[in-house]
Amino acid sequence: MKQWIDRALLGLHVAGACLLIALTLLIFYDVAGRLFFNRPFAGTAEVAGVGLVLLTYLQTPYVIRHRKLLRVTFFIDRVPAALRSQLNALAYLFGGVFFIGMALVSWEPALVGWASGEFYGNDAFRVPAWPLRFGTLILWIISGLVCIGFVAEGLRGRLTRKDDDALPE
C-alpha cells in the first residue's frame, strides 16, 4: 500500500513537472509571437495563472511525503528524540488541519462556480474556473491526508531524525 501511495504521489509530481514544461512553452510561444509576428497568444495570462496554481498543488503532496518542505529546525533539532517526534506530529497536524480546512471552505465556491459557469479571463480568451476549483480542492485533501499520515507516524515515535533525508521506517 505504501509503495502504491508513493507512486501515486510521484505521478502527481510528474504531472506538475509536465505542466511546468507546457507553461514554459506557452510563454515562449507568446513572447516569440509578440516579438516576431506581432501576434501574441491571447490567453497566456489566464492559462499561466491557472497553471501556476495547479502546478503548486500538484507537487505539494509529494514534497510533504518526502519531508522536503521549508522547515526551520533550530529548536526542534535540540530537543530529545521522543519530544521531537511529538512536535513533528503536532506540526503535521496543523498542516493537515490547514489543508482539510482549505478544502472545506472551498467546496461551496467550487459548486457555485460549476453551476454558474464561472470563468477566468475576458471575451478574447476564457478559462473555465471549475477545473481549477475542484482540482485544488482534491489536491488539498490529498495533502491533508499525507499530513495526517505523518501525525500517526509522529505519535508512534517514528519522526525522530534530525536530518530528514529518509522517510520514516
ABEGO torsion letter per residue (X at the ends): XAAAAAAAAAAAAAAAAAAAAAAAAAAAAAAAAAAAAGBBBAAAAAAAAAAAAAAAAAAAAAAAAAGABBBBAAAAAABBAAAAAAAAAAAAAAAAAAAAAAAAAAAAAAAAAAAAGBBBEBAABBBBAAAAAAAAAAAAAAAAAAAAAAAAAAAAGABABABAABBBX
